[in-house]
Amino acid sequence: MAKYKLEYIWLDGYKPVPNIRGKTLIKDFESFPTLEQLPNWGFDGSSTQQAEGHNSDCVLKPVARYLDSTVKNGVIVLCEVLHHDLTPHSTNARATILDDPETWFGFEQEYFLYKDGQPLGFPAEGFPKEGQGRYYCGVGYSLMGSIAREIVNKHLDLCLDAGINHEGINSEVAKGQWEFQIFGKGSRKAADEMWVARYLLIRLCEKYGVDVNWHCKPLGATDWNGSGMHSNFSTKYLREVGGKEYFESLMAAFDKYKAEHIAVYGPDNHMRLTGLHETQAIDKFNYGVANRGASIRLPNSMPKNGYKGYLEDRRPNSQGDPYQIASRILETIGTVSHPK
């Protein structure tokens, strides 16, 4: 028997964006525990805006586990929050979302690394002498600094060690801005892995005295890009059948429900979706081939392949909840009939 360090993590009740919380339980196991071997646990919901002090016990229900390679016998245990009667808590977005294992999601998570209240590499006051542009996929100390690449590469390794389907990294258009990509089959799996990847990055940055700023427009109304979480999706029908008629019906539905999508695509999105900096205006909807100023971008390959493949919804922002985003995408897809 070995003692395993089980780091139970969950989403708290703060709004509009939940925080990730975590605490450690020590348990004996013969080998890396299965999900079924992990017990429910509890926490004080009055400290996380999930309960009143006079009735504060909330339940943590393990729903996925991952290797934590930073500690000996470490396990990250992703949990849903339940009431004491084991019904889903009102803050538990995961429990009620639509899910379809045949729908594939790829989330592109953008973020800024911040130190002392500024993006990493910014001067103490004002802005860098060089505006945005060369930082995108940039190379060299003057552009990237000395620790950012070390952080993102270590984060990549931690995700791969954990079994997360991390698909790549790149520096972004603004100084101090980066992106990583997570792919999963089914909304729950993809969103689970995105939340755990976020957790690993936040925790890693503690070591460097750096914060992760997930806000969609941390530099405000300036000529610096905001951060999104572009959401790529592909149903089995889109991959195998497609067709222009179905595609146009699908886009009409996304236009019809644009307000419902924006409602769950992350807070303060009006600051980011302005029609500038590779965005469409928040109150408009359009689509286009290879158009990064569109609400939904089609890759060049899709129309060439009979409108089969995947689509990229560019509206979700960097603070968006991937559970709610994926579920809303599935809900809209479900309103569109397949041509006969």
C-alpha positions in Angstrom: 0.0 0.0 0.0 1.2 3.5 -0.7 -0.1 6.8 0.5 -1.6 8.9 -2.4 -2.0 12.6 -2.2 -5.5 13.3 -3.7 -6.0 17.0 -4.7 -9.7 17.5 -4.9 -10.5 20.5 -7.0 -13.9 22.1 -7.7 -15.5 25.3 -9.0 -16.8 27.7 -6.3 -19.9 29.9 -6.4 -18.4 33.3 -7.2 -20.0 35.2 -10.1 -19.7 35.9 -12.9 -16.6 33.7 -13.0 -16.0 30.8 -10.6 -12.7 30.3 -8.9 -11.0 26.9 -8.8 -10.6 25.6 -5.2 -8.5 22.7 -4.0 -7.7 20.7 -0.9 -5.7 17.5 -0.3 -6.8 14.1 1.1 -4.4 11.3 1.9 -5.5 7.8 1.2 -3.9 4.4 0.9 -4.1 2.5 -2.4 -2.2 -0.5 -3.9 -1.8 1.5 -7.2 -3.0 4.6 -8.9 -6.7 4.8 -7.8 -9.6 4.3 -10.2 -12.4 6.8 -10.2 -14.6 4.3 -8.5 -12.2 4.0 -5.6 -12.2 7.8 -4.8 -14.7 8.7 -2.0 -17.0 11.6 -1.9 -15.6 14.4 0.4 -16.9 17.6 1.8 -16.1 21.3 2.3 -17.4 24.5 3.9 -19.6 26.0 1.3 -20.0 29.2 3.4 -16.4 30.1 2.5 -17.0 29.6 -1.2 -20.4 31.3 -1.7 -22.1 28.0 -2.0 -23.9 27.7 1.3 -25.0 29.7 4.4 -23.0 29.4 7.6 -25.8 27.7 9.5 -26.0 24.9 6.9 -22.6 25.0 5.2 -21.7 21.4 4.4 -21.3 20.7 0.6 -20.3 17.4 -1.0 -17.5 16.9 -3.5 -18.2 14.1 -6.0 -15.2 12.9 -8.0 -15.9 12.8 -11.7 -12.4 12.5 -13.2 -8.9 11.9 -12.0 -5.5 12.8 -13.4 -1.8 12.1 -12.6 -0.2 15.0 -10.7 3.5 14.6 -11.7 4.6 17.5 -9.4 4.4 15.3 -6.3 5.0 11.7 -5.4 1.8 9.7 -5.7 -0.1 12.7 -6.7 -3.7 12.6 -8.1 -5.8 15.5 -9.2 -9.4 14.7 -8.6 -11.9 16.9 -10.5 -15.2 17.1 -8.6 -18.8 18.2 -9.0 -20.4 20.1 -6.1 -23.5 18.5 -4.6 -25.9 19.4 -1.8 -25.9 17.2 1.3 -28.8 15.2 -0.2 -26.5 14.5 -3.2 -28.5 16.6 -5.7 -26.4 18.9 -8.0 -25.6 22.3 -6.5 -27.0 25.3 -8.3 -23.4 26.3 -9.2 -22.7 22.8 -10.7 -22.8 23.6 -14.4 -21.3 20.3 -15.4 -24.2 18.1 -14.0 -26.9 19.4 -16.4 -25.1 20.2 -19.7 -25.9 18.5 -23.0 -23.3 16.0 -24.0 -22.6 14.0 -27.1 -19.4 11.9 -27.4 -19.7 12.1 -31.2 -19.4 15.9 -31.0 -15.7 16.9 -30.9 -14.6 20.2 -29.3 -11.3 22.0 -29.5 -10.9 25.0 -27.1 -8.2 27.6 -27.8 -7.5 29.2 -24.4 -5.9 32.6 -24.6 -4.6 34.4 -21.5 -2.1 36.9 -20.2 0.7 36.3 -17.8 0.8 39.1 -15.2 3.4 40.3 -12.7 3.0 43.3 -10.4 -0.2 44.3 -12.0 1.2 44.4 -15.6 1.4 41.9 -18.5 4.7 40.1 -18.3 7.3 42.2 -20.1 5.5 45.5 -19.9 7.3 48.5 -18.4 6.4 49.7 -14.9 4.4 52.5 -16.5 2.7 52.7 -19.9 3.2 50.3 -22.8 6.1 48.6 -24.6 7.8 50.7 -27.2 6.8 48.1 -29.9 3.1 47.6 -30.4 1.5 44.2 -31.0 2.3 42.0 -34.0 5.8 40.5 -33.7 4.9 38.8 -30.4 2.7 36.3 -32.2 4.6 33.1 -32.4 7.6 35.2 -31.6 11.2 34.2 -30.8 13.8 36.0 -28.8 14.4 37.7 -25.5 13.3 41.2 -26.5 9.9 39.9 -27.6 9.3 36.9 -25.2 11.4 37.7 -22.1 13.1 35.0 -20.0 10.5 33.0 -18.1 7.3 33.0 -20.1 8.4 30.2 -22.5 9.6 28.1 -19.5 6.2 28.5 -17.9 4.2 27.5 -20.9 6.5 24.5 -21.7 6.3 23.3 -18.1 2.5 23.6 -18.3 2.4 21.6 -21.5 4.4 18.8 -19.8 2.2 18.8 -16.7 -0.9 18.5 -18.9 0.6 15.6 -21.0 1.7 13.9 -17.8 -1.8 14.2 -16.5 -3.3 12.5 -19.6 -4.9 15.7 -20.8 -5.3 16.0 -24.6 -3.3 19.2 -24.9 -2.7 19.9 -28.6 -0.3 22.8 -28.6 0.9 26.2 -27.5 1.8 29.6 -29.1 2.5 33.1 -28.0 -0.2 35.5 -29.0 -0.5 38.9 -30.7 0.1 41.0 -27.5 3.2 41.0 -25.3 2.7 38.6 -22.4 -0.2 36.9 -24.1 -0.2 33.1 -24.8 -2.6 30.3 -25.9 -3.0 26.6 -25.4 -5.3 24.2 -27.1 -7.4 21.4 -25.6 -9.3 18.8 -27.7 -11.9 16.3 -26.5 -14.6 14.0 -27.8 -17.8 15.1 -26.0 -18.5 18.3 -24.2 -17.9 17.0 -20.7 -14.5 15.4 -21.5 -13.3 18.5 -23.4 -14.5 20.9 -20.7 -13.2 18.8 -17.8 -9.7 18.8 -19.3 -9.9 22.6 -20.0 -10.7 23.3 -16.3 -7.9 21.0 -15.1 -5.5 22.6 -17.6 -6.4 26.0 -16.2 -5.8 24.8 -12.7 -2.4 23.4 -13.5 -1.3 26.7 -15.1 -2.5 28.8 -12.2 -0.8 26.6 -9.7 2.4 26.4 -11.7 2.6 30.2 -11.9 2.7 30.4 -8.1 6.3 29.3 -8.3 7.2 32.2 -10.5 5.4 34.9 -8.7 3.2 35.3 -11.8 -0.6 35.4 -12.1 -2.7 34.3 -15.0 -5.1 37.0 -16.2 -8.0 35.3 -17.9 -10.0 38.6 -18.5 -11.1 39.0 -22.1 -9.8 42.6 -22.3 -7.4 43.2 -19.5 -5.8 46.3 -21.2 -9.2 47.9 -21.8 -10.0 50.1 -24.8 -6.5 50.2 -26.2 -5.0 49.0 -29.5 -4.1 45.6 -27.8 -5.9 42.4 -28.5 -8.2 40.8 -26.0 -8.3 37.1 -25.1 -10.8 34.6 -26.4 -11.4 30.9 -26.0 -12.3 30.1 -29.6 -14.4 27.0 -29.7 -14.0 24.5 -32.6 -16.7 21.9 -33.0 -17.6 19.1 -35.3 -20.5 16.7 -35.1 -20.5 13.3 -36.7 -23.0 14.6 -39.3 -20.7 17.6 -40.1 -17.7 15.3 -40.5 -19.4 12.6 -42.5 -22.2 14.2 -44.5 -22.2 18.0 -44.3 -23.5 19.8 -47.3 -24.1 23.4 -48.1 -27.8 23.2 -47.4 -27.3 21.9 -43.9 -24.4 24.3 -43.3 -26.5 27.3 -44.2 -29.4 26.1 -42.0 -26.9 25.7 -39.1 -25.6 29.2 -39.5 -29.1 30.6 -39.6 -29.7 28.9 -36.3 -26.5 30.3 -34.8 -27.7 33.8 -36.0 -31.2 33.3 -34.5 -29.8 32.3 -31.1 -26.9 34.7 -31.0 -28.1 36.4 -27.8 -28.4 33.1 -26.1 -24.8 32.2 -27.1 -23.4 35.6 -26.0 -25.1 35.1 -22.6 -22.9 32.1 -21.8 -19.8 33.1 -23.7 -18.1 34.9 -20.9 -18.4 38.2 -19.0 -17.5 41.6 -20.3 -17.5 40.3 -23.9 -18.8 43.7 -25.1 -15.3 45.0 -24.3 -13.8 42.4 -26.7 -16.4 41.8 -29.4 -16.2 45.3 -30.9 -15.6 44.5 -34.6 -11.9 45.3 -34.1 -8.9 43.2 -33.2 -10.0 40.1 -35.1 -13.6 40.1 -33.8 -17.2 40.7 -35.0 -19.4 43.1 -33.0 -21.2 41.5 -30.1 -24.7 42.2 -31.5 -24.0 40.9 -35.0 -23.5 37.5 -36.5 -21.6 36.5 -39.6 -19.4 33.7 -41.0 -16.6 33.5 -43.5 -13.9 31.3 -44.9 -10.6 31.9 -43.1 -12.1 35.1 -41.7 -10.8 35.9 -38.2 -13.1 38.9 -38.0 -16.2 36.7 -38.3 -18.4 35.2 -35.6 -17.8 31.8 -37.0 -14.8 30.9 -39.2 -14.7 28.2 -41.7 -11.4 26.6 -42.5 -10.4 26.7 -46.2 -10.9 23.0 -46.3 -14.5 22.9 -45.4 -16.2 24.3 -48.5 -13.7 22.5 -50.7 -14.8 19.2 -49.0 -18.5 19.6 -49.5 -19.0 21.6 -46.3 -17.8 18.7 -44.2 -15.4 19.2 -41.3 -15.4 21.5 -38.4 -16.3 25.1 -37.5 -14.7 27.7 -35.2 -16.9 29.9 -33.1 -14.7 32.9 -32.3 -17.0 34.6 -29.9 -16.4 32.7 -26.6 -14.0 34.6 -24.4 -11.1 33.6 -22.2 -13.1 33.6 -19.0 -16.0 31.6 -20.4 -17.1 28.3 -18.8 -16.4 25.5 -21.3 -19.3 23.5 -19.9 -21.9 26.1 -20.7 -20.2 27.0 -24.0 -20.2 23.5 -25.3 -23.7 22.8 -24.1 -25.1 25.9 -25.8 -23.4 25.0 -29.1 -25.0 21.5 -28.8 -28.4 23.0 -28.0 -28.4 25.2 -31.1 -27.1 22.3 -33.3 -30.1 20.3 -32.0 -32.6 22.7 -33.5 -31.4 22.0 -37.1 -32.9 19.2 -39.0 -30.8 17.1 -41.4 -31.9 17.5 -45.1 -33.8 14.6 -46.5 
